[in-house]
Amino acid sequence: MHYSTKVVRAGIPEHEQGQPFLPGPTFAGVYHAAGDPKESPYTYGRFHNPTWTLFEKALTELEGGSSVVFPSGMAAVAAVFNTTLRPGNILVMPSDSYYTSRLIAQGHLAAQGVEVRMAPTAGNAQLEILEGATLLWLESPSNPGLDVCDIAALSEAAHARGILVAVDNTTPTVLGQQPLALGADFSVSSDTKALTGHSDLVLGHVSCRDEALTEKLRTWRTQQGVIPGPMEVWLAHRSLSTLALRLERQSANALALARFLQSRPEVKVVRYPGLPTDPAYPTAVKQMQFFGPVVSFVLGGKSEADQFLTSAKLIIEATSFGGIKTSAERRARWSGDQVPEGFIRMSAGCEDINDLLEDFTQALATIA
Ligand SMILES: *Cc1c(COP(=O)(O)O)cnc(C)c1O
């Protein structure tokens, strides 16, 4: 079966006469559960929920490993960190990975005695600092710099040394790239972004090939109480079925916009892993099925970037990415990422490309 067909059908229960295709969210704190609790499929709301079960089934079908849903991307990241690392262990991660992932590593984990080593995503630089590590954390393409590393090669090198590998797969989604098939042990995602695509919820998940490791993640969720709401999970499952439609359009729009930006004198640098001239392209094309919605580019400075964003009518100025509406922000308005003042992270939506090109053209023309 083609992957885009799988996406449309993922996690849908067995056909049952008179029942909906995807049952609505189950709102329950407590379930009828007389006698031995093992006899009841559901007992208490912090342990499990039928709406989670169906969404996790969908993710498991797509990721190729058991999946656990969390209330945010960061809750998913933290679950992997906290179930794999102990004081004295070594974590290797990209120096250009998502800002908050670095924050909890350098703050929370380091304070507990975990050694955190960092190297850039580009050029598979983690390879040089792997020795003695417990967990190798990757993020490819990295957010917001859009550098790419060779997930299969790094996983192989890590496994040869007995090191676990996790990939933050938020930017491409599981449709764009399948980390478990490339050899990683964990595929981690913020489903707030392109996976759900409607900018209306915060959610995350972890998928894992090893049942014992998955069980640790479930126990972490149950005991720490980091559980998602059934409404968000149901919305996510509903949105997941259109992922192929959205990502195809977003990726096509992103490539067309990246090409356009490259042709313009106001634009100093354009990064998109799907641009054949991009330094990330040779590796990206080996491991990605779609290059995703995010394009990064640099204008002259702060005033040029602000001018562009104010003039553009179809670009919503907002943080985050992956939604069906084109959005962008001047990334340096937040501290944390080492980016130039004129650096814009743009996320291509599902609008008609002709309208986007027209809008980008007029907005660039307003830069003096
Ligand atoms: C947004 C993001 C996260 C965090 O996800 P939340 O849903 O905001 O908690 C983690 N990693 C990457 C790459 C992200 O873009």
The ligand as an SDF file (V2000), in Angstrom:
LIG
                    3D

 15 15  0  0  0  0  0  0  0  0999 V2000
    8.1240   22.9130   18.5580 C   0  0  0  0  0  0  0  0  0  0  0  0
    9.2140   21.9410   18.6630 C   0  0  0  0  0  0  0  0  0  0  0  0
    9.3880   21.1610   19.8130 C   0  0  0  0  0  0  0  0  0  0  0  0
    8.5240   21.3550   21.0530 C   0  0  0  0  0  0  0  0  0  0  0  0
    7.1940   21.0540   20.8000 O   0  0  0  0  0  0  0  0  0  0  0  0
    5.9640   21.6770   21.6330 P   0  0  0  0  0  0  0  0  0  0  0  0
    4.7890   20.9840   21.0320 O   0  0  0  0  0  0  0  0  0  0  0  0
    5.9970   23.1610   21.4150 O   0  0  0  0  0  0  0  0  0  0  0  0
    6.1750   21.3410   23.0700 O   0  0  0  0  0  0  0  0  0  0  0  0
   10.4150   20.2410   19.8360 C   0  0  0  0  0  0  0  0  0  0  0  0
   11.2420   20.0800   18.7860 N   0  0  0  0  0  0  0  0  0  0  0  0
   11.1150   20.8210   17.6600 C   0  0  0  0  0  0  0  0  0  0  0  0
   12.0550   20.5910   16.5230 C   0  0  0  0  0  0  0  0  0  0  0  0
   10.1020   21.7710   17.5580 C   0  0  0  0  0  0  0  0  0  0  0  0
    9.9970   22.5000   16.4560 O   0  0  0  0  0  0  0  0  0  0  0  0
  1  2  1  0
  2  3  1  0
  2 14  2  0
  3  4  1  0
  3 10  2  0
  4  5  1  0
  5  6  1  0
  6  7  2  0
  6  8  1  0
  6  9  1  0
 10 11  1  0
 11 12  2  0
 12 13  1  0
 12 14  1  0
 14 15  1  0
M  END
$$$$
